[in-house]
Amino acid sequence: MGAPEPAAPLSQPAGAFSYEHEGDRQFATTLARGLEVLRCFTPLEPLLGNKEISVRTGLPKPTVSRLTYTLTKLGYLRHNMRLGKYQLGSAVLSIGYPLLASMSVRQAARPVMKELADRCNGSVSMGVRDRLNMVYVESCRSGNGLTTLPDIGTSVSIAQSVIGRAFLAACTPAEREAVLNQMKVKEPEAHRKFRASIDKALEDIRSRGFCVSMGELHREIFAVGAPMRRTVDGEIVAFNCVVPAFMANKGQLEDDIGPRLVAMVRNIEASLGMH
């Protein structure tokens, strides 16, 4: 069975952003800490106690207790009395939905994404940057039941994923260097391990419009990635097409699926009036 590109690692400890923004009088540290608490929750760890949140954020437990209490009162967290742990509340959805609903590129892309997913017997996803990750804002899959659908909101590492490498290719040189420098500082192991693959992907996208991953991270899936050539509402948008490894080979990825993904992206650009 196919799968989405691998989930991103946990976010950096909150102490990291405190150091980054030290001396910035406009930076609201308490607000930032509250948001870092919300970022601790993942699909694999939907329930967390104050002690666990403290470990993940690097914040003192009393500070975490005040933040979780406040976030619960505001509806951003729910307290599971039986387990003594917290989980995300419905107010989080209320914040995210207006963003998704206002992204016209999602509506324009959905039909052609579904068409490609069906043609390739895989899944096609659209993503934008979130720190050192890409977050999916739209996903479609074929109807053959062989692929699992990466949910909207799924995060994948920029360093490890073709969609992340496609994003890097669409950055200006200065933007790309800034992201790679952040990666080198905050994710040194990923930077060391994947830098050669990133550089190859950048060259591939320059020469043919897409990059390929053949079971690099998961033997059971192959993936291709391609970016849009212009930003949408100031965001760089990138796409991937993920297929089960047993249903494709290198030739199909490079000669068929990759060019089809690029053609799909160009169709989306044309539908949005990008020339």
C-alpha positions in Angstrom: 0.0 0.0 0.0 1.3 3.5 -0.8 1.8 6.1 1.8 2.3 9.8 2.2 5.8 11.1 2.4 7.1 10.7 5.9 5.8 12.8 8.8 8.0 15.6 10.0 9.8 15.4 13.3 8.7 17.2 16.4 9.2 21.0 16.4 12.2 22.6 18.0 12.1 23.4 21.7 10.5 26.7 22.6 13.8 27.9 23.9 15.0 28.1 20.3 12.6 30.8 19.3 13.3 32.7 22.5 17.0 32.8 21.5 16.2 33.7 17.9 14.0 36.7 18.9 16.1 37.9 21.8 16.2 41.7 21.9 13.1 42.0 19.7 10.9 44.3 21.7 7.9 43.7 19.5 8.0 39.9 19.9 5.3 38.6 22.2 7.0 35.7 23.9 3.9 34.5 25.9 1.9 34.3 22.7 4.7 32.4 21.0 4.9 30.0 23.9 1.2 29.3 23.7 1.4 28.6 20.0 4.4 26.3 20.6 2.3 24.3 23.1 -0.3 23.8 20.3 2.4 22.6 17.9 3.4 19.8 20.2 0.3 17.7 19.4 0.6 15.3 16.4 -1.5 12.5 14.9 0.8 10.0 16.6 0.6 11.9 20.0 -2.8 13.5 20.2 -2.9 13.4 24.0 -0.2 15.1 26.1 0.3 16.0 29.7 1.9 19.1 31.1 5.1 17.2 31.8 5.3 15.9 28.2 4.6 19.3 26.8 7.3 20.8 29.1 9.9 18.3 27.7 8.9 19.0 24.1 8.9 22.8 24.5 11.7 23.3 27.0 9.4 25.4 29.1 9.1 25.1 32.9 6.2 22.9 34.0 4.5 25.8 35.9 4.6 27.9 32.7 3.1 25.1 30.7 0.4 24.6 33.3 -0.7 28.2 33.0 -0.6 28.0 29.2 -2.6 24.8 29.0 -5.2 26.2 31.4 -5.6 29.4 29.3 -5.7 27.5 26.0 -8.4 25.2 27.5 -10.5 28.1 28.6 -10.3 29.5 25.1 -11.2 26.2 23.4 -7.9 25.6 21.8 -7.3 22.6 24.0 -9.6 20.0 25.7 -8.7 18.4 29.0 -9.2 14.7 29.3 -10.1 14.4 33.0 -9.8 10.6 33.0 -6.3 10.6 31.6 -5.2 13.9 33.0 -4.0 15.0 29.6 -4.8 17.5 26.9 -5.8 17.3 23.3 -6.5 19.9 20.6 -9.8 21.6 20.8 -12.2 22.6 18.0 -11.2 26.3 18.1 -7.9 25.3 16.3 -10.0 24.3 13.3 -11.8 27.6 13.4 -8.5 29.4 12.9 -7.3 27.2 10.0 -10.4 26.9 7.9 -10.6 30.6 6.7 -7.1 30.2 5.4 -7.9 27.0 3.4 -11.2 28.4 2.2 -9.5 31.6 0.8 -6.9 29.7 -1.2 -8.3 29.8 -4.7 -5.4 27.7 -5.9 -7.0 24.7 -4.1 -10.2 25.0 -6.0 -8.4 25.4 -9.3 -6.0 22.5 -8.6 -8.4 19.9 -7.3 -9.9 18.5 -10.6 -6.5 18.1 -12.3 -4.9 16.7 -9.1 -7.6 14.0 -9.0 -7.2 13.3 -12.7 -3.4 12.7 -12.3 -3.9 10.6 -9.2 -6.3 8.4 -11.1 -4.0 8.2 -14.1 -1.0 7.3 -12.0 -2.8 5.1 -9.4 -1.4 7.2 -6.6 -2.0 10.3 -4.6 -1.3 14.0 -5.5 -0.8 16.6 -2.8 -0.2 20.4 -2.7 1.9 22.0 0.0 3.2 25.3 1.4 6.0 25.9 3.8 5.7 25.8 7.6 9.1 26.5 9.0 11.3 23.6 8.0 8.3 21.5 6.9 5.8 21.5 4.1 2.1 21.3 5.1 -0.4 19.8 2.8 -3.3 22.1 1.9 -5.0 19.8 -0.6 -4.7 16.0 -1.4 -6.4 13.7 -3.9 -6.0 9.9 -4.4 -6.9 7.4 -7.0 -10.0 5.2 -6.4 -8.1 1.9 -6.5 -7.7 1.6 -2.8 -3.9 1.0 -3.1 -2.9 4.4 -1.7 -3.6 6.1 1.6 -4.7 9.7 1.5 -2.3 12.2 3.1 -4.7 14.4 5.1 -4.8 18.1 4.7 -2.6 19.4 7.5 0.0 16.6 7.2 3.5 17.9 7.6 6.6 16.5 5.8 10.2 17.6 6.1 11.5 20.0 3.5 14.9 18.1 3.6 13.5 14.6 3.2 10.6 15.1 0.7 10.3 15.8 -3.0 7.7 18.4 -2.3 10.1 20.2 0.0 12.9 20.0 -2.5 10.5 21.4 -5.1 9.7 24.3 -2.8 13.5 25.0 -2.4 13.8 25.1 -6.2 11.2 27.8 -6.4 12.8 30.0 -3.8 15.0 32.9 -4.8 18.7 32.1 -4.1 18.6 34.3 -1.0 15.4 32.6 0.3 16.8 29.1 -0.4 20.1 29.9 1.4 18.2 31.2 4.4 16.2 28.0 4.6 19.2 25.8 4.2 21.1 27.7 6.9 18.1 27.2 9.2 18.2 23.5 8.4 21.9 23.3 9.1 21.4 24.8 12.5 18.1 23.2 13.6 18.2 19.9 11.8 22.0 19.2 11.3 21.6 15.5 10.9 18.9 15.9 8.2 21.0 18.6 6.5 24.1 16.3 6.4 22.2 13.2 5.3 20.0 14.8 2.6 22.0 17.8 1.3 23.4 15.8 -1.7 19.8 14.7 -2.6 18.6 18.3 -2.2 21.3 19.6 -4.6 20.5 16.9 -7.2 16.8 17.6 -6.9 17.5 21.3 -7.5 19.5 20.5 -10.6 16.8 18.1 -11.9 14.1 20.7 -11.5 16.2 23.3 -13.3 16.7 20.9 -16.2 13.4 19.1 -16.5 10.9 20.7 -14.1 10.6 17.9 -11.5 12.6 15.8 -9.1 12.3 12.1 -8.2 12.6 9.9 -5.0 12.7 6.2 -5.6 12.1 4.5 -2.2 14.7 6.8 -0.7 12.9 6.9 2.7 10.3 4.2 2.3 11.0 1.3 0.0 7.3 0.9 -0.8 6.7 4.3 -2.3 8.1 6.4 -5.2 7.5 10.1 -5.5 8.0 13.0 -7.9 7.8 16.7 -7.0 7.4 20.0 -8.9 6.8 23.6 -7.9 4.7 26.4 -9.3 6.9 29.0 -11.0 5.2 32.0 -9.3 3.9 32.6 -5.8 0.2 32.5 -5.0 -0.8 35.2 -2.5 2.9 35.4 -1.6 3.2 31.7 -1.0 5.4 29.3 -2.9 3.3 26.3 -3.8 4.7 22.9 -4.6 3.1 19.5 -5.5 4.0 15.8 -5.3 2.7 12.6 -6.9 3.2 9.5 -4.8 2.8 6.0 -6.2 3.2 2.5 -4.8 6.7 1.2 -5.7 5.5 -2.0 -7.2 3.4 -0.1 -9.7 6.1 2.1 -11.2 9.8 2.0 -12.2 12.4 4.6 -12.8 11.5 5.0 -16.5 7.9 5.6 -15.7 8.7 8.1 -13.0 11.1 10.1 -15.3 9.4 9.7 -18.7 5.7 9.6 -17.7 4.7 10.6 -14.2 7.2 13.4 -13.8 6.3 15.2 -17.0 2.6 14.7 -16.3 3.0 16.4 -12.9 4.8 19.3 -14.5 2.0 19.6 -17.1 -0.6 19.5 -14.4 1.2 22.4 -12.6 1.3 24.4 -15.8 -2.4 23.9 -16.3 -3.1 25.2 -12.8 -0.9 28.2 -13.5 -2.8 28.9 -16.7 -6.2 28.6 -14.9 -5.0 31.2 -12.5 -3.9 33.5 -15.2 -0.2 33.1 -14.6 1.8 33.5 -17.8 
